[in-house]
Amino acid sequence: MKKSGEKISMLTAYDAGFASLIDAAGIDMVLVGDSLGNVLLGYNSTIPVTMEEMLHHCKAAGRGIKQALLVGDMPFMSYQVSNSEAIANAGRFLKEAGCDAVKLEGGTEVSETVKAIVRAGIPVMGHIGLTPQTASQLGGYKVQGRDADSARRLLQSASDLEAAGAFAIVLECIPAQLSEAITKKVSIPTIGIGAGKHCDGQVLVTHDMIGMFEKFIPSFVKQYVNLAPQIKTAITAYHEEVKNGSFPAEEYSFNMQLDVQSLLDD
């Protein structure tokens, strides 16, 4: 797709229902991101997300997918301890959860880990720029690569990930000009999130782009619909109708051809 100039679409999914809708729409790749810690599990960051939680949601999402490439996000401390542990954990995403590939955060510093996982036969997607698992080291959730030194490091990281065997790289929260340079430098696809239009593809957190996560909305997110207010309105209406007895009305009830009083008399 990169060679032909066709843009790559990617969205997140954490369950079979959403994954099925996304897959039916023709999205190319589905990411079961550790962002589920924020949007589903109520954590304040992605740090607490465990392997078991990731595998559980990857299995669920996989049941809803027929066509899209399914990528599982390796959670914090699942690949940093040792290469052998990283391979074992990455393997679980394919063997147990049915993923086609894994994604992990980091650039040059994790390139040897990426190489080891790829050597074991597991496709790896890289992720550089703003890496949420290590956001505190980056000074918080800020745009990365704004000065010459950090831009050079990101360029080098992209090259190192490609050399390590990564099949694609997520570029998160970096200037559009830098993402364009990286996209031109590497032969593997770049998938942008807050990285401008020059990437080979784009990814968003589905709950952000459909307006179902209200704690914060990243400035790079386009909301294609704002569902949270509509959902609240529907739930409020249901609550009120239950309270006042108007639900369920006759059309939502089942009737029986029996003399109920005689049953009670028995």
Residue pairs with C-beta under 8 A, 6 or more apart in sequence:
1 7
1 8
1 28
1 189
1 200
1 201
2 8
2 187
2 188
2 189
2 200
7 200
7 201
7 202
8 28
8 29
8 189
8 191
8 200
8 201
8 202
9 26
9 27
9 28
9 29
9 201
9 202
10 27
10 28
10 29
10 30
10 31
10 191
10 201
10 202
10 203
11 22
11 27
11 30
11 31
11 203
11 204
11 205
11 206
11 209
12 30
12 31
12 32
12 33
12 35
12 36
12 203
12 204
12 205
12 206
12 207
13 19
13 22
13 30
13 31
13 32
13 61
13 64
13 206
14 32
14 33
14 36
14 39
14 40
14 57
14 60
14 61
15 57
15 60
15 61
15 64
16 60
16 61
16 62
16 63
16 64
17 64
18 61
18 64
18 206
19 30
19 60
19 61
19 62
19 63
19 64
19 65
19 68
20 64
20 65
21 64
22 30
22 64
22 68
22 206
23 30
23 64
23 65
23 66
23 67
23 68
26 67
27 68
28 68
28 69
28 201
29 68
29 69
29 70
29 71
29 191
29 201
29 203
30 61
30 65
30 68
30 69
30 70
30 71
31 71
31 73
31 103
31 203
32 54
32 57
32 58
32 61
32 70
32 71
32 72
32 73
32 99
33 73
33 103
33 205
34 46
34 49
34 54
34 73
34 74
34 75
34 76
34 132
34 133
35 46
35 73
35 132
35 205
36 49
36 53
36 54
36 57
37 43
37 45
37 46
37 47
37 48
37 49
37 53
38 44
38 45
38 46
38 213
38 215
39 205
39 207
39 208
39 212
39 213
40 57
41 48
41 49
41 53
43 49
45 132
45 135
46 75
46 76
46 132
46 133
47 76
47 133
49 75
49 76
50 75
51 75
51 78
51 89
51 92
53 75
54 72
54 73
54 74
54 75
54 78
54 93
54 97
55 72
55 92
55 93
55 96
55 97
58 70
58 72
58 93
58 97
58 98
58 99
59 96
59 97
59 98
61 70
62 70
62 97
62 98
62 99
69 100
69 101
70 98
70 99
70 100
70 101
71 99
71 100
71 101
71 102
71 103
71 125
72 93
72 97
72 99
72 101
72 102
72 103
73 102
73 103
73 104
74 86
74 89
74 90
74 93
74 102
74 103
74 104
75 133
76 133
78 85
78 86
78 89
79 85
79 86
79 89
79 90
79 104
79 110
79 113
79 117
80 86
80 110
80 113
83 112
83 113
83 116
83 117
86 104
86 113
86 116
86 117
87 116
87 117
87 120
87 122
90 102
90 104
90 117
90 120
90 122
90 124
91 120
91 122
93 99
93 102
93 122
94 100
94 102
94 122
100 123
101 122
101 123
101 124
101 125
101 167
102 117
102 122
102 123
102 124
102 125
103 124
103 125
103 126
103 127
103 170
104 110
104 113
104 114
104 117
104 124
104 125
104 126
104 127
105 127
105 128
105 131
105 132
105 133
105 134
106 113
106 126
106 127
106 128
106 131
106 134
106 157
107 126
107 128
107 153
107 154
107 156
107 157
107 158
107 160
107 161
108 153
108 156
108 157
108 160
111 157
111 160
111 161
111 163
111 164
112 164
114 124
114 126
114 161
114 164
114 165
114 166
115 164
115 165
117 124
118 124
118 164
118 165
118 166
119 165
123 167
124 164
124 165
124 166
124 167
125 166
125 167
125 168
125 169
125 170
125 191
126 157
126 158
126 161
126 166
126 168
126 169
126 170
127 169
127 170
127 172
128 154
128 157
128 158
128 161
128 169
128 170
128 171
128 172
128 174
129 144
129 145
129 154
129 170
129 171
129 172
129 173
129 174
129 195
130 138
130 141
130 142
130 143
130 144
130 172
130 173
130 174
130 194
131 138
131 172
132 141
135 141
138 144
141 173
142 173
143 173
143 174
143 175
143 194
144 150
144 154
144 172
144 173
144 174
145 151
145 153
145 154
145 174
145 175
145 178
146 175
151 175
151 178
151 181
154 174
154 178
154 182
155 178
155 181
155 182
155 185
158 169
158 171
158 182
158 185
158 186
158 190
159 185
159 186
161 169
161 186
162 169
162 186
162 187
162 188
166 188
167 188
167 189
168 188
168 189
168 190
168 191
168 200
168 201
169 182
169 186
169 188
169 189
169 190
169 191
170 190
170 191
170 192
170 193
170 203
171 179
171 182
171 190
171 191
171 192
171 193
171 195
171 199
172 192
172 193
172 194
172 195
173 193
173 194
173 195
173 220
174 182
174 194
174 195
175 195
175 196
176 195
176 196
176 197
176 198
177 196
178 195
179 190
179 192
179 195
179 196
179 198
179 199
180 196
180 198
182 190
183 190
183 198
183 199
183 200
189 200
189 201
190 199
190 200
190 201
191 199
191 200
191 201
191 202
191 203
192 198
192 199
192 201
192 202
192 203
193 202
193 203
193 204
193 220
194 218
194 219
194 220
204 221
204 222
205 213
205 221
206 212
207 213
208 217
208 218
208 221
208 223
209 221
209 222
209 223
209 224
210 223
210 224
210 225
210 226
210 227
211 223
211 225
211 226
211 227
211 228
211 229
212 227
212 228
212 231
213 228
214 228
217 223
238 247
241 247
